[in-house]
């Protein structure tokens, strides 16, 4: 075993949560190490859809935004309803570009070090092991996604997981931001078309306890066929979404983003939750007396989403009626505004 290094804060995972956490800790008196198992920082299997609050909070430069929308096409079976707003509320961004932009912001901090291709082989109470080297920590932050090794170290099983599958297709055929509800194919969840500059993400999601991955894949292919979508040049991807929040601070160990189960089990959104929790945990490390109201707001929204999701699951065969009712109610300006506040 090689010699032991020491850092005040070790962050496992260089996604939006880990990079935001490091940014807030940057310039402080603490030594910070980010370890990332992959060689490239930024690319991640993700549909790349953002909401207005993401853009506002991240203060993304205009050149990073691929498309922005003040309307969304909502489909229930074969019925399409266009929901429009006076303001933009939906956006698409390339995840690799987002990661590189966040990474660039860290270069001005001398107290932050990043190590790539650094896979954590074990975690102990006071140190982690990477490539046979022990690295001690005062604080450990798990920002390593749904299959978090830090979460496993805490013996915390994730009982609430969604599965999402998608094809990344190099085409400019699609330019509308679209969401499709089909109760028979996707239960309480949906399929989507999210356009990007050089490709389109076409995917769907569901809870594997409701539909197995095999059933979901079969239904997805059936839906793709019904829309005459050519996937012959598409790249198939699948990813898990952890929405099983069981706490985020455990002594000197913290969980942020998907590792903490902050993602929405209903919409699948996770980027906003990742950057918020990354920042709030960093503030807590800097000041143990800090109380995070933003995390409480995230959890409040999660509970709303869970109630809506569970209601739709219980609806069974009448679910389609509530989907139709939902898009009709969204035609009412006040209800549309409130829905966008809750969901976006």
N, C-alpha and C positions, 0 to 999 in steps of 0.2 A: 504494500500500500504506500502510495506517495505521500508527501508532506501535506499538512492541512493548511488551507487558506481561510481567512476570516473576512466576513462582510457583515455590516450592520443589517442590511436587508437583502434577501435573495428572492427574486421574483421568477417563478417557473412559468414560462410561456410568454412569447412576444407578440401576442395578438393585441387588439384594441385596448383590452383591460390592462394588460401588463405594461404596455408602452405608455398608457396614460398615467398609471401609477408611478412609473419611473420619471415621467415628466414633472409631476408634482413634487417628487422627492429630489429632483435635480436642483443643484445649487445649494442644497442643505449641507449640514455637517456630517450627514450619514454616508457611508460607503454603500453603493447599490450595485448589485449584480443581477443582470437578466440572463437566464439560460433558456435557449430555444433549441428544441430537438431537431428542427429542420435547418437546412443550409440557407434557404431563402426566407426572409422575413416579409410577410405581407400576404402571399397567396394563401387562400383558404377556400375550402368548399363552402360556398355561400351563394344565395341568389342575388345578393348585392342591392336589395331594396332598402331605402331609407325613408324616414318620415321627416316632417318639418322640424320636429324637436331635435333630431339628430344634427341637422344642418345648423340650426341655431346654436346648439351647445358646442359642437365641434369647431364652429367658425371655419368651415372648410373653404378654401379658395375656390373661386368659380371654375377654374380649369380642371378641378378634380370631379366636378359634377358632370355626369354624362348626359342624362336627360332629367328634366323636371316637368312635373305635371300638375295642372289644376283640375284635372278630371281623371276619373277612373272608370273603366268599363266593368260593371258587376254583372255576372251571368248566373242565372239560376236555371239549370237544365238548358233549354234552348231560348230562354228569354234574356235579353240584354237590357240593362238600364245604365245610362251614363250619369254618373254623379259628378257635378261640377261645383267649383268654388271660385270665388274671386281671387283667392291666393293659392300659390303652389303648396301642395301638401304631400306629394310623393316624388321620390327621386331615385335614380340609380347611380351607383358608383362602382368602380372596379376595386375589389378588395386588395389587390396587390398595390395599386396606387395609393390607397388609404394607408396601408402599412408603411410604405416607403416615405410618405409624408410625415407620419408620426415619428418614424425612425430619424428622419432628418432633424427634427426638433430637438432630439437628445444630444446631438453632436456638440452643442455648446456647453454641456455639463461635464466637468472633469471628474465628478464623483460617481458617474454612472458608467458601468462597463457592460458590454453585451458579448455573449459567447454563443455562437451558432454551432449547429451539429453537436449539441451538448445534451445528450439524453440522460435523464436522471435514472440511475439504476436502483437507488434505495434512499429512503429518508428515515432519519433518526430524530430524536428529540432535539438535538442541538446542531445537527449537520446533515447535509445531503451528500450523496456520492455521485460523481460524474467521471466517467473514464478512469476509474480506480483512484480518483482523487477526492478526499474529503474536503468539503467547504462548510465551515461553520457559519451560523447565522444567529442574530438576535431576534429578527423577525423573518417569517417565511410567508410569502404570498403565492397562493395557487391561482394562476391565471391561465391554466393549461387546458381549458375546454371541457367538453362533456365527459371525456375519459380521463379526468384529472388524477394524476398520481398523488397529488397533495390531498385530494379528497379521499382517496384510498388509504393514505397514511392515517387519516383521521377515522378510519373504519366507518365511513359514511356511505351507505349504499344509496344509489339513485333509483327510486321506485317509480318516478314519473318522468318518462322519456318519450319524446316524439321521434319519429324517423321521417326524414325528408329525402326525396330523390329528385334528380333533375338531369336534363340534357343541356349541355352548353353547345349551341349550334352556331357556327359562323355564317350569319345571314343578316341582311338588312330588311328582310320581309316584314318584320313586326316592329311597329313603332308606338303602339298603344300600351298603356299600363293596364293589365287585365287580371281579374280574379274570377274564378269559376267555382260555383258551389253545385255539387252534384251528390246528393245524399246517398244514393245507391252505390256510387263509386268511392267516395271519400268520407262518408259518414259526416261528422261535424266539422271536418276540415275542408280544404279547398285545393285547387290546382291554380297555377299562375303562369303568366307570360310577363317577364320583366326584360325590356329591351336595354341593350348596352351598345356602345359605339361600334364594336366590331363583332358582336355576337348577341345572342338572346339566351336568357335562362328560362327554360320551360320545365316546370316541376310540380310536385305535389307533396303533401305531407299527411300524416295521420299518427295516431297512437297505436303502437303495435299490439296493445292489449285489445284493441277494437278490431283492427285489421292487421293480419300478419304481413310481414314484408313481402312474402310471395303473393298474397292476395292484392296488396297495394300495387305491386309491380304489374300484375295482370290487369288490374283496373286502369292503371295509368296508361298502359299500352293500348287498351281499348279506347280510352279517351283521346289519345294522340291520333289513333286511326280515324276516329269520328271527326277530327278537326283537319284531317289531311295534312298533318305536319310531317315533313321529311326529316327523319333523325339519322339518316344513313351517314352523315358526316358529323354527327353529334358525339360529344364525350359524355359518357354516363358517369354520374357522381352520386354518392349517398352520404348522408351525415346524420348524426344524432343531435337532438336538442334537449338539453337537460333543464327542466323547469321545477325540479324538486328542491326547493329552498328549505334548508334545515338549520339555518344560521350562517353567519359569515365571519365571526370572530371566535376563536378557540384559544384563549391565552395569547401567545405570541404568533399564532398561525391564523392567516386570513384566507378566505375564498372570495374570488370576484368573478364577474361575468358568468359564463356557462358553468365554470367549475363550482360556483356557489348556487347554481340552479336559479339564476335570476331571469333567464329568458322567459318569454311568454309561451305558455303551452297552447294558446289559442291562435295567435297571429304568427308565432315562430320568431318574432323579432328579438334580437339579442345584442346588436351593436350599441344601441343607446344605453342599455342596462350595463354593458361591459365598461364603457368609458365612465359612466357615473360612478359605478362601484369602485373602479380603479382609482379614481380621484378621491373618493370619500375615505377609502381605506388608507391611502397615503396621508391624508390629513389627520387621520386617527393615529397613525404611527408617529407623525411629527408632534402631535399634541394628544396625549391619552385622554384628556378631558373633553375632547371634541365630540359633539353629538351630531350625528348625521340625520338631518330632516329629509334629505333627498332620498336616502335609502328607504326610509319609512314611506315616502310617496311611491317609490317603485313597488314596494310590497303591497301597498294599497291598490295600485293598478293591477298587479298580478292577481289579487283576490277577485277583482271584478272580472278579469278575463277567465279565471277558473270557474267562477259561478256561471258565466255565460256558456262556457264550453260544457260544463256538467249538465246544464239545462238542456242544451241541444242534444247531448248524448241520450238523456232520458226521454226526449221527445219521440225517438224511434221513427216510425213511419210518418208521423206528422211533422217531421223536421223540415221537409220541403216547404210546407205551408209557412213556417216561420221565416224561412229564407226569403220567400216571396214577400211576406209582410215586411221584412226588414228593408228590402230595397224600395218598397213603396213609402215607408216612413222616412227614408232618407231623402225623399223628394221634398219633405217639409223643412224649410230653412233652419228653424231652431233645432230640430232633432238631428239634422245633418251636422250642424255645428257641434252639438254635444257628442255625437257619435265619433266625429273626427278627434275630439278632445280625448275621448276614452281610448279609442283604438290607435290613434296616431300621436 
